[in-house]
Amino acid sequence: MPRFKLVAFDLYGTVLDISGLAGRLSGILGRDASELLVAWRRAQLERTFELGRLGRYEPFDEVTAWALAQLAPELDDTIRKRMADQWLTLPAHPDAAAALGALAAAGVTTAILSNGTRAMIEAALRAGGLRVDRVRSVEEVRVYKPDPRVYALLDDMAPRAETLFVSSNGFDAEGAKRDGRTVCYIDRGGATPGLAPDLKVRSLAELAANVAPPDWRTRGVRVVKGSELDASTAQTPGMNRAAAITAATAGAQKLWAGTVVIHPNAKTGAHHHGEVESVLYVVRGRARMRWGERLELVAEAGPGDFIYVPPFVPHQEINALPGEELECVIVRSGQEPVVVNLDLTPAEPPEEVRWIDPLHRG
């Protein structure tokens, strides 16, 4: 069982990659905006600290717009608004979705605790395709981090001893630690917390591995027996497919693998597999592949040969032998059983394509 029932994440810089804004802002301005982005983020945070000292609160979207206006007053209001709106669709760190998914799979509740307004948080999570169980915003208490009242928002979600707060912002990790929280600091090269965190990692993936290590018994190697193949998968006339490696049978996320048998002297209908890439390995028999807009191209493969079919290529598998089944192993780059059957008139005779390159002479 994971030690923590709740893992709550800071949003900006921790789950979302602020540096990913640089390219977008540069496109809006027509010049490199990297230095401006760094200054903008600094002014944004300094404004929240100032508001805390003054005992005042302004929503984070207003703070963000104010900070940019102070730094770049020469910019047109419309340009500044376009730039501020980019905070609604900040890109996520590459390992964010997988880390959140691993925690969820382990039964851990995930939450966001952020300076952003709820609308800003939810917009960014939607844009990044990220799922969490709870969203808490400082606007609920109308103070900014590192005020202890912000971290107190965690207390109605899980016992303090079973809650982990995660941030890549040093001041935030330190604030939570001073409030007596269990804290993980993600070290991405920024200012470090003044108090040592309970856990220090360099990525969300490393955090997930520490908090919810995989159960290798249930999530490790999976052997799918030949007797366990699933024939209830998408079919094409003239062939029989059986699924072996899928999300259901093995927990696969990005691959589909199975077998295909084409009867003697038979051929499939013309079809393609959408965006999916396919690889076939010929186990026995002889495969004749036709492809093209009118199946005008042809090549053959025998036992031990591999066949690669790119996305969207119209093609047809043919058993080239009249008295023997053609048996292949097939692997695809996606889980969806995409088979788009086509109604087309083949070109006759097809043009034979030979593999000719500097190593394989014709």
Sequence and secondary structure as in RCSB ss.txt:
>XXXX:A:sequence
MPRFKLVAFDLYGTVLDISGLAGRLSGILGRDASELLVAWRRAQLERTFELGRLGRYEPFDEVTAWALAQLAPEL
DDTIRKRMADQWLTLPAHPDAAAALGALAAAGVTTAILSNGTRAMIEAALRAGGLRVDRVRSVEEVRVYKPDPRV
YALLDDMAPRAETLFVSSNGFDAEGAKRDGRTVCYIDRGGATPGLAPDLKVRSLAELAANVAPPDWRTRGVRVVK
GSELDASTAQTPGMNRAAAITAATAGAQKLWAGTVVIHPNAKTGAHHHGEVESVLYVVRGRARMRWGERLELVAE
AGPGDFIYVPPFVPHQEINALPGEELECVIVRSGQEPVVVNLDLTPAEPPEEVRWIDPLHRG
>XXXX:A:secstr
  S SEEEE  BTTTB GGGHHHHHHHHHTS  HHHHHHHHHHHHHHHHHHHHHT    HHHHHHHHHHHH TTS
 HHHHHHHHHGGGG  B TTHHHHHHHHHHTT EEEEEESS HHHHHHHHHHHT   SEEEEGGGTT  TT HHH
HGGGTTTS GGGEEEEES HHHHHHHHHTT EEEEE SSS   SS  SEEESSHHHHHHHHS   HHHHS     
GGG B  S   TT EEEEEESHHHH  SS EEEEEEE TT B  SEE TT  EEEEEEES EEEEESTTS EEEE
E TT EEEE TT  EEEEE  TTS EEEEEEES SS   EE      SS EE    SSSS  
